[in-house]
Amino acid sequence: MKHKGRKVNKLQGIISISAKGTGYVAIEGVKEKGQDPEIDFKHLHTALHGDMVEIILHPKKYGRQTAEVSKIISRGKTRFTGVLETENKLFFLKPDDTKMYTDILIPKEYLNNAKVGQKIFVEIVSWKDARKAPEGKIIKILGRPGDNNAEMHAIAIEKGFDSELPEKVELEARKIKQDGIKSADYEGRRDMRKTLTFTIDPSDAKDFDDAISFCVIRPPRPSGTPPSQGETDLYEVGIHIADVSHYVKPGSALDAEARERGTSVYLVDRTIPMLPEVLSNDLCSLVPHKDRLTMSAIFVIDKNAKVKSEWFGPTVIHSQKRFTYEEAEESIKKATSPLHKELAILNNLAKKLTKERFAQGAISLEQEEVKFVLDKDGAPIKVIKKERGDSNKLIEEFMLLANKKVAEVLSPKNSKGIKSAADNEGVSIYRVHDEPSKEKMADLAFFLRGLGHKVSLRDGIIPSHEINNLLNSIEGKNEEDTVNRAVIRSMAKAIYSTKNIGHYGLAFKYYTHFTSPIRRYPDIMIHRLLSNYLAKKKIGKERLVEYEKMALVASEQEKRASDAERASIKYKQVEYMGHRLGKIFDGVISGMTEWGMYVEEIETKCEGLVRMRDMEDDFYVFNEKKLELVGQKKKKVYRLGHRIKIKVRGVDLERKTIDYVLV
């Protein structure tokens, strides 16, 4: 193909657009850092952040490769929130999304009774000329800017999660709830109602996905005969998961909505459930003192936490106790607390499972988290740190065990009966985590060495035991969170896939998500696959494409939900600091750029920017290689992880930014 007398080099990719309106297209095969083709504003030709585009490369003369968009193949996003404004009798949306570089015109016939100054949700309906603004129509009026409900709704709905479910979905759920558990539902289920069963969840949880059952199995011996030397008890541990797939059937409106949403969304002040609350908080929730239908993984485990036998299938349970994490923590430690003996044994087994995981090469990736305490209007009044004790780790470890074992069972076998990821017989969904790229590992090693830590690269990767040793050595130190964040950023993103490559971070060859079907659609898919496996029904390879598409959608929705959750936290952090202008805090340097340094307030994790132009005691220069700011006269150096005093200078709620200055 010719283009003005020259050969045209056309490529396709997803475009990313910076807040300054410059585009970058990630091209497969381009490995070098900073070599994605750059597209300036006038060559975007209506392309928006996240669009799949076709681009034409410009003849390369010097510097970075430039290009222009020749075609929009598919839109990544066409709906935006913001405030309705007017000028010269024209109405337009000023978008909240900083990557949306143009306002959206709203013709009068598309105003939908919205008033100027209101927070609205708009869909682009036409954009043919890049020299003009796109036209849109108002889909929903969200409320008044700055109002908590309006802002939280805006954050969620822009990521594709409306807080309201369609009426037909609610009607289906109400009908299922009305029918309740029928006598026929008990048939074919293993009855676990007389086995000690309990749940452990956060104090504010309403949807209980999982329960644990526990009993001691003593080796049979004649009555009155003492145990022989070396004889020990075995433990039966059941991981019981809400049988959501019993109620949510393929082809139903409920299933279609859950599949599209992919996940529940947990904002600072609310949960936007994947399923209607009559199911998520009631009939499917494993509440105490009520029969509940479950899918279970039941293991017989010895004192060294080795699995001696396993069983999978439909069950019915009757939870005797609902623990909060705090209550379970007390029961583990205090002999007079409820179920102390049972929880202490489970805790001991969980610690051994954890030790085994790390011996196999798992990586410890824990970041300190905070939680806002809100007043009745949703305003943040206090920040508390989330405590993560043995009770949290106990539940986590047994959920990991169930997920791993279910993945192993659903993995195809080769002719020798050995599980083989290469064998493509049948279909399954895996939760996979690829090895980190050598480029990101090299960057991490450089960063860590700059902080004075010795790390080695083997085949381009820092060995997991070295990362764990480092993270343990800096626990409680100023740089802990910064290093944790850097390690996490160097890792690949875990996704759902029909192709099993294992889970690098957990050091599992087989892993899936089985334990949270109330809030994650992939878990519902796994329950259905497990039911088919138990019934000896195979999912043919002809459905592989369909399942891979579902896995891809689930991965995308998970990312959108995570973005919404982070945005809601960021909004509350900015709101919190907005009431503390001029106040002084302790902070840790969390990021470095050519325009300044990002600082995280220690107690609340509120991150803001100290601009270089506001550092008036010297002229500072950014050293990109060492990620540090160096004063040219006094030679003062600011590095990542340094602890400094900061003062809140200003906030911008619209852009969700905080400005700090040094004290």
N, C-alpha and C positions, 0 to 999 in steps of 0.2 A: 504494500500500500504506500502511496506517495502523499506527502503533505507539504504543499508549497515547494515542490522540487526536491524534497528529501524523503528518505525512508522514515516511516513512523514506527516508533517503538511503543506499543500499547501494552499496558499491564493492568491487573485488577487487584484490589485489596480493600481493606476497611480503613476509612479515613479518620484520623484523630485531629481535632481542632483545638488549638490552645485558646486561652482567654483573650489573647491578642488578635485572634482571627486568622492565624496561620495554620495551614493543614499539613499533616504528615501521613503518608500511606505506607503501612507495613507490607513489604513485598516478600513473598516466600523466596528463600535462597539468599536474601541480603542479610548476612550475619554480623557485619561490622557495626559497632555502636555508632549511632548518629548518622547512619547512611541511608535511612529511609528518605525517599524523595520529598522535597519541601514544596509546598504550593502556597504562593502568596494570595492575599485576599481577592485580588481582581481575577485570579484564575480558578477560584473555587466553583464558579458557575452553579450556584445554589446548593452545593454539597454541604451537608450538615454532619456534625460529629456522630460517628457510628455508622454512617452510610457505607454500603458496598458500592464502590465506584470503579470506573475505568479511567485510567489516566494516560496521557501522552508525555513521555519524557522529552525535555528540551535538550538540544545539543549541549553537551557538557563542555564548558570553557575552563572554569577554575572554581574552586570551592565546592560547596555542596551541590548535589544533583537537584535540579528543579524540575517541575512538571506542571501540567494543568489538567483539570478534570474535563474529560470529553463526554462522559455519560454517567448518569445516576442509575445504577443497576437495581438497587433496592434501598429503601429508606430504613434507617435504624430507629428513627423516632420522629413522629409528626405531631405529638401532643405536648403542650407546654403550660406550666402555671406561671402566674405573674399578676401584675396589677393593671387594671384597665385605666388608660390615660387618654387624654384628648388634646389636640392642637390643631388650629385652623379648621375647625369643624370636622376633623378626621379622628376616628377612634382607633386605638392600637394597644396591643399588649406589650408591656415591658417585661421580658422573660426573667424568671428567677435563675434559670440555667446560665451560668457564666460562659459556657461554651456555645451558647446560642448568640451569634454575633449580630443579629438584626431584629428589629421590632417586627411584630406581626399586625398588619392592618386588619381591622374588623369592620366590614361593611355594616350599615345600619340594620339591614334585614337579618344579620347574624348576631345581633347584640343579645338576644334572648333575655330581655328585660334587665340586663346588668347595668349597674350604675358606675360612673367614673369613680375611681378610688377603691373599688372592690377587688378582692382577690378572686381570680377566675381561672378556669381550665379551658384551654383553646386547642382546636385541631386545625392544622394547616390544610386548606382545601384546594389551593391553587398557588403555584409559583413557577411561572414560565419564563419570566425575564429576570435575570440576575441583577439588572440595574434597578429594579423596583423591589419593594418589600413584598414578602409573601402575604396572601390573604388567608384569613382563618375565620372559624365560627366558634362561638362560645358553647361549650358542651355543658359546663356546670359552673354555678356561682358558689364559691367556697366560703365567703364571709369577709370579715374586715381584716386588713393586713395587721399583723402583730397579735391578733387573737390566737390563743393557743390551738383551739380546734381547727381553725382555718389553716394555720401554718403546718400542723401535723398532717392534716388531710392533704394539703398541697404536696408535701414531701412524698407521701405514699402514692398518691394518684399519678404523679408525674413518672414514677418508676413502674406504673402499670398495676398498682394494687389499690383498687377502690375499696373503701371501708364498707360499702354496702354490697351485699350479694344479690344477684338477680332473684326476683320473686319466685320463679319456678323452682329454683334451687332450694330456697327456704321452704317452699311447700312440700317438696320431696322429703326434706329432712324432718319436717314436722310429722309427716305421715309415718315415717320410719320410727320416730320417737313414740308416736301414739301406739303403734303396734307393739313396741317394746320387745322383750325377749320371750319368744314363744316356746312351748314345750318341745317342739320339733327341733329347735335350735340346739338343744342339749345333745341330740343324737350324734354319735360318732366322735364325741369329744372326750378327752381324758379328764376325769373329774378330779380337780385339785382343791376343791373347796374346804377339805378338812386338813390340808397342809398349811402350816404357818406361812402367811403371805402378807407383805406390807409394801408400801410405797415410800420413797424418799424424794422430795422435790423442794423447790424454793417455797418460801412462806407465802408468796403471792400467786403461786401457780394455780390454774383452774383446770388445765387439761393434763391428766395423768396418763402418759403413754405406756409407762412401764411399771411392773411390779416384780419383786423378788420373792421367791419361796425358798424355804430352807428346812431341811431335816437331817438328822444324823442317822447314818446306816451302820448298824453294828453287825459284824460278821456273825452268822448263825453258829450257836454252840449249845450243847445240852444245858438244860436248866440247872443253875447252881454251879456250873463249871466256870472257874475264873479264866480271864483272857490269857492266851498263851503269850510267851515272850515275843516282843516285836510286833504283836498284833495291834493294829490301830483302826480307829473309826474311819469310815468314808462319809462324805457329805453329798447330799443331793441338793443342788442349787438350780432353781428354775428361774429363767428370765422370761416373763410373761408380758406380751405386747398386745395392746388393744387390737382386736380383730376388725379393723376398719373395712377391709375388703369384703367382709360378710355383709356389710350394709351398703357400701359404695360399689355399685356394679357397673361394668363397662357398658357404654351406651346410654347411661342415665345423665340427666342434667347435672347432678352432683359430681359425677366423675369428670365430665367435660370441663366444669368450672375448676375443679381441683387440679386437673391436668394442666390447664392454662395458667393457673396461679403458681403451681409448683411447690409453694411453701407458705407457711404463715409468716407474718412480718411482726417483729418485736420492736416497736418504737419506744421512746423514753417513757411515755405515759399511757401506752395502750398496746393491745395486740390486735392485729388484723388477721383473723383466723382463715386458714385455707378452707375449712369446713364450717358450716353453720354451727352456732354455739349449742344448739339442742343436741348435736352429736359430739362436738369437740369437748364441751364442758359437762356433758351429761351422759348419754347412753354409751358413748365410746370411752369415756374417761373412767379410769380404774379407781373409782371412789371407794372408800371403806364401807364395809357392812352391806354390800350389795353384790349379787351375782353379776359377773361380767364375762363376756366371750373374749377369748384371747387366742393368739398364735404363740406357741412357746418353744423355747430351746431349753431342754432340761439336761443337766450334766451331773454325772457322778464323778466327784473330784476327791483326790486323796489329800493328805495333810501338806504335801509339797505343791499343791495346786496343779497337779497333773490330771488331765481329763482321762478317766478310765472308760467311760461310756457316754453316749449322747443320744438324745431322742428329740425329734422335731414333730410338731403337729398341732391341731386345734385342741383347745382346752377350755374349761370353764373354771374361774377362780372366784374367791370371796375374800377380799383383802380385810385383814383384821385390824390393821393400824395404818394411819397416814402420818408419817414423820415429816417434819421440815428438816432441812439439812442441819440446822442448829440443834434440834432435838436429837437427831441421830448421832451427831457429834458427841453430845453429852452421854448418850447411851453407850457409845463405844468406850468412853473413858471412865464412866462412873458405874461401879458394880451394882448399885441399888436402882439404877435406871431401868425402864422397860426394855426387855429383850437384849440386855447387856451381853449375855453369854453368846447368843446367836450373832449379834452384830460384831462382837470382838473376833469371833472365828472367821466371819466373812471378811472383815478388815484385814486379818492376817493373810488370808488367801489372796485378797486383792493386791496386797503389797508384794507377794511372791510372783503374781502374774505381771506386775509392773517391772519387777527386777528382771524377769525373763525377757520381757519386751526390749528393755534397754540392753540386755546382753546380746540380743539379736541385731541391734543397731538402730533402734528407735531414737528419735530426736526429741528432746524436751523443748517444747515451744509454748511457754506460758507467759502471758503478759498480764500485768496487774490491771484490773478493771475497776471502774468506779460506777456508782449508781446515784442518780439525783433523787433527792426527796423534794416533792412538789407540793405547793399549797393547793387549795381547792380550785383555783383558777388555772392551775398548770404551771405556775411560775416556780423556778428552781430556788429553794431556800437553803438547801444544805446538800453537801456531797459526802457520800460514805463509800469506803473501799469495800469491794466484794471480797469476802473471806472465802478461801478455798481450802477446806480442811479434808480430813480423812474420809468423811462421809461423802463428799463430792467425788473423791478419787475412787472410792469403793464402787459407787454406781457407774462411774465412767469405765472402770476396768471390766466389770461384768457385761456392760453393753458392748464394749470392744470385743469381748470373747464371743458373745452371741453373733455379732456382725461378721466376725471372722469365720466362725464355724458354719454359719448359713451360706456364706460365700463359697466355702470349700465344698459343701454338699451340692450347691447348684452349678459348680464348675464342671464342664464336660470332662470325661475320662478318656484316655487313649486305650488302645487294645490291651495294654498290660495292666489296666486298672489304675494307672498313676494319673493324678490330676495334671492336665497339660493346658497351659494358656494358649499354646499354638493350635490345639485341636479345636475346630470350629463347629463341632457337633452340638446342635441345640443353641439356645439363646439365654443369656443372663445379663444382668446389669451390675456393673462393678463400680465401686468408689475407688478411683485410681489417683495416684500421686506420682508424677514422674520425677526422675532425678533432676536436681538443679542443673542449669546450663553451666558449662565451664566458664563462660564469660562472666556470669553473675557470681560464681564462686571465686573467680580471680579478683573481682571488684571487692567482694567481702573480705578476702584474705588481705588485700591491700589496706582496706579500711581498718581491720582489726590490728594489723601490724603497726598502723599509724597511731593506734591507741596504746601501743606497747605490748601487745599480746603475740606470743609465738604460735603460729599455726602452720601446718604443712599441707601441701596439695598432693594427692595421690590420684593419678589419672585425671587431673584437673578438678578433683573434688576434695573438700576438707572432710576427713573421716568423721563420722557421726560421733564417735567417742570423744574426739578432740573438741567438737562443738559443745557436747554435754559437759565436759570437764571445765571448759571456759565459762559456760553459763552458771555452773555451780560455784565457781571461784569468785564471780562478781555479784553473787546474791547479796542484796542489801546495800550495794554500793551505788554511787550517783549514776554511773554509766549503765546500770543493769537494764533499764527499760530501753535505752538507746541501742544497746547491743542486741537485745532481744528483737527489737523492731528491724534492725539491719539483717539479722539472720532470717527472720520471717520473709522479708522482702527478697532475699536471695533465693527463696524456694519457689518451685513451680506451684501452680494453683491446683488443688484437688478438684476433680470433676467426676461426672458420671459418664460411663462408656460401656459399650458391649464388648470392647476389646480390653482384655485384662493385661495390664503391665505391672500389677502389684501396687502397693502403697509404700512409697519411700519413707515418709515421715514416721509411720507406725512400724516399719520393717515387717509388713505382712505380705505374703505372696498372693493371698486372696483376701479381699475385703469388700463389704457392701454396706448398705444402710437398710437395716431391718427393724430398728428399735423405736422409730418415731413416726408411725403412719398417720397420726392425727395432724401432724404439722408439716410432713414432707411427702410429696407424691411418689418419689422413687421407692420409698418404703412400702407403699401400697402395691407398686409393681412387683417388688420382691416377694411380698406375701402371696400374690397371685401365682408367681413363678414357683414358689415353694409348694403351694397347694397342688399345682399341676404335677410337680415332681413326685409328691407323695401319692398322687392318684395315678402315677406312671403315664402321665400325658406329656408328650414332648412338644415344645414350641419349635416349629420347623424353621430352617434357615431362611426360608422365603420371607419371614417376618423380621429378619435382622435389620433391614433398613428402617422399618417402622419403629422398632425399639431404639435404634441409634438416634433417630430423630427425637423421640421422647426424652432420651438421656441428654441430648444437646439442649433442648428447651428447658429441662430441669436445671442444668448447669447455668444457663443464662438467667433464669428466674432467681436462682440462689444469689447470683452476683447482684442483681437489681435489688433484692431484698436487703442484702448486706449494705449496699450503697444507701438505701433509704434509712436503715438503722443508724448508720454512721452520720448521715445528714441530720437526723433528729437529735442525736447526741451533740453534734457540733452547734446546732441552733440553740440548745439549752445552755451549752458552755458560753456562747457569745452573750446570751440573755443574762446569764449569771454574772459574767464579768461587766456587763453593761450597768449593773447596780453597784459596781465597785470601782468606778473611775477614780484614779488618783491613789488607789490603795497599793501598798507594797507587798510583794510575795517573793518566796523562794522559787527559783525555776532551774530547769536543766536544759542545756542546749540540745535540741533534738534534730536540727537540720541546718544545713548551710547552703546559701546561694550567693550569686554575684550581687544581689540587692540587699542582703542582710542575713540574719540568722533566726531560725524558728526556735522558740523557747516554750517548754511545757511546764506549767505551774505544777509543783510537786504534788499537792494534795488533791487537786481536782482534775488533773490531766488536761486543763484548758490550754491548748496550744495557740500561740500568737506569734507575730513577726516583730522583731526589733530591726527597723530599717537602718541600713548603713548610713544614710544621710542624717539620721538622728543620733549617731554615735559621735558626739561633738568633741570628745577629749583628744582625738587624733584622726589622722587620715588612714582608713583601713583598706587593705587590699585582700581580695578573695584568692586564696591558693586552692585551685580546684583539685590538684593532685592529692594534697594533704587534707582537704576539706577543713580549712581553717581560715580565720580572718586575722590578719597581722597588721598591727599599728606601725606606720612607717617611721615615726619619731621615737615613741617610747618603747616600741617592739613588743607591746603587749599582744598576747596571742589568745584567741578564743577558739576552742575546739569542741567537737561533739562530746557530750557527757559532762562538760564543765558545769558546775553549780554556780549560779549568779543571782543577784537581786534584781527584780524587775518591778516596774510600776505600770498600771493599766492606763494607757493614754487615750484609747478610744475603741469603739466597736462599730461594726456595720452589720446589722441584722439581715439586711437583704442579701449581702454577699457572704454572710456567715464568717466574718473575719474579726480578729482581735489584734490591736496594735499595742505593743509594749515598748517601753523605753528603759534603758539601764539606769540603775540607781547608784 
